[in-house]
Amino acid sequence: MADVLPGSHQLFLREEELRQGIELLFYAYRDFTAEADVILAKLGFGRAHHRVIYFVGRYPGIGVGELLGILHITKQSLSRVLGELVRKGYIAQRPGPTDRRQRRLELTPAGTALERQLSETQRQRVANAYRAAGAAAVEGYKRVLLGLINETDRAKLGGPKPR
């Protein structure tokens, strides 16, 4: 059983409530990724390719080291996925402005089009859920997700420190 903080609402800390939250995350992730998985499969790509495309699109000019820090995968895994995306023309690499050994990544026009295609149904799914839940629920949802993220990344994303 989870620790109960003094003054907290115990309903959400019961074993069944925690298990239901975990189960909902599994179902939500399955449905959140379903449409993108179909597009990726047609290209011979997987979810790792999607994550790289997403974060390179979100942070144009991101360095390989920074991307490794976000994805928490091995250099070897990233190298395989990134190499494939570069060879197929979805990502371009350029040297860093001060250190020519650095590799800065950005989406090509084909990569931008693919990122939009992969993310469109996800953006729509999130927008519909946000609209249905309302502003207070959206804020609570963000707080819950930030609470699931490790402290270092939570700080980078501007989330509150854990109690």
CORSULKA-V185898 format. One line per field, one symbol per residue. phi: phi as a letter, one per 30 degrees, with the letter a starting at -180 (. if undefined). A space follows every 10 residues. Layout:
BEGIN
phi->???
END
This chain:
BEGIN
phi->.ddcdeiddd edcdeddddd ddddddddde ddceddeddd ddcicbdddd ddedddddbe iddddddedd dhbdeddded ddedddedic bccbdddccd ddcccadded ddddedddce ddddddeddd eddjdddddd ddddddddde eddddddidd ddd
END
